Amino acid sequence: MASEPAERGENTRAVHLPTPPPLAQQPLAVPVYRSAAFAFGSSAEYAALLNGSAAGYSYSRIDNPTADSFAASVAALEAARRPGPAAAQPFASGMAVISAVFWTFTEAGAHVVAPAAVYGGTYGFLRDVAGKFGVRTDFIDVTDLDQVRAALRPETRIVYAETLANPTTAVADLPALAEIAHRAGALLVVDSTLAPPPVCRPLEHGADLVLHSATKYLGGHSDATGGVVTGHPDLISRIRAVRIDTGGSLAPDEAFLLRRGLETLPLRVSRQCATALTFASALAGHPAVRRVDHPGLPGHPGHQVARRLFDAGPDGAQRFGAIVTVTPHGGRAGGYALADRLRVAQVATSLGGTHTKVSHVASTTHRQFDDAALAAAGIDPGAVRFSVGLEDAADLIADAAQALDALGGIREERD
Ligand SMILES: Cc1ncc(COP(=O)(O)O)c(C=O)c1O
């Protein structure tokens, strides 16, 4: 028989400290429910939660209130103007969500169509990990719709696209891809990490699932790692089941930061997009520059598609994302020299945060690509990706200009 509290030993009393009563007032910020486990009123309640006949929380790998709040918030932003229900699932990283989507909707013998210019981690996963389990992927140019149609097979389960490709900034024609995928009985899965909800909401353009590395714009401060996928609740509940079995669940502290980041997402992204367009336009004519890729530039091959699919902000300014890929003359050496001479923009991993970051693409985000794969993806060995942050445009332009001005000697080596 349990002893009365006053008679319990000091360790028992220390472990069983009082817990706060349920609050009558809702906190404005979503609390961090940093608990791996939850307690139940009875074994029957515990069993009902685990077998899915009752809703609630049992174990944070399965579900956590802070992580759920983050996912529900993303669903609200992604599906804002889409008729019909939408749900979302939170993950520990972008790669955790990407792998879970493929584990859910493919099997040995299944076929996937993906962009040649896909994020390097996704490329590595599809080629080396899913490939080992018998999932075959054709990496093609998904902006060429004839190539997409030609690549389809009866066993194609997923047509995969990035709304705005990393780092080429190619723009996917989502309605056209959705029609092609659906006619073949496949899902259109879209990684929209580089075009978050204020820029584009792929579910409104026919995508079945939209996913993000939340580490980037959604969190926005380079201080939390996470991923999220949104779509019809039937698809999302199948992905949740795989998340529970594979364990890539989002931690509550990370979920708190990512959820907080969402509150300033439109403000941050609108400003980053405006600065990126100014920055790209200013650098496009520099003599040390071989090419500048940004969908806001009228000569960009995806400019018209972006105008059709991407949203304008409340001020009427169209948002084209905040990635600018600058390719100087001089191949790899030129790319390294440009990145290393910058003083405001920082050589740093990741993208989408408040700081402007640069990376030499071929040796970092796309290091999994050999020369042939780089060429197929349209990535120049010298390309440097700028993720434009919240600094003042004039400072970023002056910084890039001084770095490019210093490249004169390298330009002579040509490419
Ligand atoms: C477009 C894109 N998708 C997915 C990922 C993977 O996300 P994470 O690093 O959060 O796993 C990245 C990371 O850079 C990315 O750029």
Ligand as a Chemical Component Dictionary entry (heavy atoms), coordinates in Angstrom:
data_LIG
# 
_chem_comp.id                   LIG 
_chem_comp.type                 NON-POLYMER 
_chem_comp.pdbx_formal_charge   0 
_chem_comp.three_letter_code    LIG 
# 
loop_
_chem_comp_atom.comp_id 
_chem_comp_atom.atom_id 
_chem_comp_atom.alt_atom_id 
_chem_comp_atom.type_symbol 
_chem_comp_atom.charge 
_chem_comp_atom.model_Cartn_x 
_chem_comp_atom.model_Cartn_y 
_chem_comp_atom.model_Cartn_z 
_chem_comp_atom.pdbx_ordinal 
LIG C1 C1 C 0 16.056 22.182 -50.826 1  
LIG C2 C2 C 0 16.468 21.412 -49.620 2  
LIG N1 N1 N 0 15.746 20.349 -49.252 3  
LIG C3 C3 C 0 16.082 19.617 -48.171 4  
LIG C4 C4 C 0 17.198 19.911 -47.424 5  
LIG C5 C5 C 0 17.556 19.047 -46.238 6  
LIG O1 O1 O 0 17.156 19.667 -45.073 7  
LIG P1 P1 P 0 17.842 19.389 -43.634 8  
LIG O2 O2 O 0 19.251 19.883 -43.715 9  
LIG O3 O3 O 0 16.985 20.132 -42.674 10 
LIG O4 O4 O 0 17.803 17.909 -43.423 11 
LIG C6 C6 C 0 17.972 21.023 -47.765 12 
LIG C7 C7 C 0 19.172 21.368 -46.958 13 
LIG O5 O5 O 0 19.971 22.180 -47.333 14 
LIG C8 C8 C 0 17.601 21.790 -48.902 15 
LIG O6 O6 O 0 18.314 22.849 -49.285 16 
# 
loop_
_chem_comp_bond.comp_id 
_chem_comp_bond.atom_id_1 
_chem_comp_bond.atom_id_2 
_chem_comp_bond.value_order 
_chem_comp_bond.pdbx_ordinal 
LIG C1 C2 SING 1  
LIG C2 N1 SING 2  
LIG C2 C8 DOUB 3  
LIG N1 C3 DOUB 4  
LIG C3 C4 SING 5  
LIG C4 C5 SING 6  
LIG C4 C6 DOUB 7  
LIG C5 O1 SING 8  
LIG O1 P1 SING 9  
LIG P1 O2 DOUB 10 
LIG P1 O3 SING 11 
LIG P1 O4 SING 12 
LIG C6 C7 SING 13 
LIG C6 C8 SING 14 
LIG C7 O5 DOUB 15 
LIG C8 O6 SING 16 
# 
